[in-house]
């Protein structure tokens, strides 16, 4: 069964390779979607895939790469839309 998650990550999450980290974890877990920086300093992501894989990626987002300091992850669960074929980093 598939799941879609919209996530907003706050903290020190820009300039620390957070988007690359997210993409690498997503590829490893076979999760599709995208990740991007927001002008307010947060990172936004849409994740879609098998429930266990998406949930595992959400847990990884709470940790982030070594230089990140994640202070919060807001998650909205949604029905999967099968909209993506890969995982991309948006500018």
N, C-alpha and C positions, 0 to 999 in steps of 0.2 A: 504494500500500500504506500502511496506517495503523499508527500506533504510539501507545502510551500510556507516559507517563513520570511517575513520582512523584519529586519533587525536594524536598530540604531545603536551604535557603540559610542560611548563617551569616555573621556579621560585623555591621557596623553597617547593618542592613537594615530597621529599624523606625523610624518617624517621619521617613522620608526619601522618602515617596511610592513606595516599592518596589512595593506591591500595585497601585497605579494604573498605574505604568510597565509592570508585567507584563501587566495587562489590555489596555492599549493596544497593546503589541507582539503579544499573542495575537490580538487582533481584526485587526490589520494582516496577520498571517500565516494567518488563518483557522484558528486553533487553538482548541479548546474545552476546558472544564474549569473549574478554580477556583484561587484563591490565598487564603491567610489567614496572619495572624500567629499565632505560638505563644507560650505563656507564658515559654518559655526565651529569647526574643529572636530566634529563627529565624523564617524564613518558609517555609511549606509550600505546594507547588503540585502539582496534577495537570494534566497537559497531554495532549491527545489530538488527533491530526490526521495529515496526510501526513508521512511520515518526514522529508523535507527541512525542512518547516516546523517540526516539533517540535525537530529538532536545531538549527535556527537560533535558536529561542526559548531553548533551553538555553544556547546561547552568549551570548545577550543577558542571561540571568539571571546569568551569571558577571561581567558588567560592572555591570548595574543602572543606576539613575538617577544623575545627577551628584553628589548628596550621599551616596550609599551607598558603603560600603567592604565589598565582598564578600570574605570570607576563604575560603569554600569552598562548593561545590555538590555534594551527594551525589545521585546519580541512580540510580534503579532503572528499568530498561526492562521493560515489560510488554506483553502482547497488548492491542490496542485492544478496547474494549468498546462503543463507540458509545453511551455513556451520556449524553452532554451535547449540547445544541443551541447553547450559547453559552458565554461565559467570564464568570465571576462573581467578585466579591470577597466572601469570607465574613467575617463579623464575628469 
